[in-house]
Amino acid sequence: MIKKKVIESRIEIRNLKGIEPTIKAMNNFPNNQDIQENGCGALGVIAFNNEENQIEIRNLKGIEPIIKAMNNFSNNQDIQENGCGALWNIAINNKENQIEIRNLKGIEPIIKSMNNFPNNQDIQENGCGALESIAINNKENQIEIRNLKGIEPIIKAMNNFPNNQVIQYYGCGALRNIAKHNNENQIEIRNLKGIEPIIKAMNNFSNNQDIQENGCGALWNIAFNNKENQIEIRNLKGIEPIIKSMNNFSNNQDIQINGCGALRNIAVNKENQIEIRNLKGIEPIIKSMNNFPNNQDIQINGCGALWNIAVNKENQIEIRNLKGIEPIIKSMNNFPNNQDIQINGCGALWNIAANNEENQIEIRNLKGIEPIIKSMNNFPNNQDIQENGCGALLNIAVNKENQIEINNLKGIEPIIKSMNNFPNNQDIQENGIWALNNISFNNDENQREIKRLNGIELIKKAMNNFPFNQDIQEKGKWVLESLEKIEIDFDFDFIFK
């Protein structure tokens, strides 16, 4: 009931034009510390979880006096606490306010406040929260925080207050947002020893779902396309808490999304692929995909994680033993229009089928060849899908029965079309020729189909375009030798199209 009254009061203040006099008071009495403290506090409370009030504060130029107060009274801890809190609440889920705070040089006083009062837990909480909200999905703010040396005080706060769950939660969240798709920030976090406190927070508060969510999310972003960070996470025993978190909170979709995402990026590293298997980390990925078949983010990350993990032969076997092939196929069938799922699904089946006859057979038995072909047909202009689709079919086609199934499902045609559409894409040409080689091996009907669809000309073109690609030259030569012995009537309608 009290909470409801507070919410109603914030709305009432805006409706009665009560925000403007607060801002005017701060502007009229810039040297009055009490007014500045209370003004920052009032705007922070008014902005909390109220989008209209956040907008109103910006429209009334209310962000600037908060920043001025923090700059003018840098030694006043109450003003710093309220100022950080106000900017935090004003920036939450509001892109324009995030930009406005940066434009008004409002990030710097937050960082200064955290550095000036390292032992003040309230300032550290609000500072971490403010930087988390300011950095979310804003590249310029991420860069600005790094340039202003703002990553270090976040890490220090987490190290100084390991038992403060609020600081750990928002610290992990801030590092998560700062690291997203920013390689320099990922490196900076590692150089400042910022990976370790994330892992410690996850271990220390294993029952706190919010910390687990942000911790997994932070490790996900920090590991993205960064080999050194992937290694560092393993060396710091950071894979285990991700897996534990997924197992402990199997019904929390956000943790499952972030956990699968973290394992996906971490598994790019070969040693990490082994470590994930040894820690029983493949099973929670598969469970997550099965438990949340309608969650596209889980399916994207789950397929992506299995794609990377399956580079390892033992992992291919483990995925099959844990019934992990089926959810990949289901995901592709359930979301035929989601290109990310199709890319990752084709990639996962590509790796799972590599040099593994049992998996090749299992994919056919689970009707997994058809969604690969459908994906290639549905997205003829998506080069990633075409590359992975050709790759999946080339591995699956090592099996004789699969060769027949691919032809029966009209799967040769999209390979030919892909090679025709992307003559300058070396990976597609290599995978396409290799797929045609495997599909046609000792199979007269498939050889006739390839020849009928004008495959000889495309193979020769690829060999001419990429004379130094050994696989294209070798596989192309093999296919041509077998095809030139086959005599059939050409499908001129297909060639003309």
Summary of the structure (lengths in Angstrom):
residues: 497
radius of gyration: 28.2
end to end distance: 69.5
largest distance: 94.6
contacts: 1879
relative contact order: 0.04
helix: 76%
strand: 0%
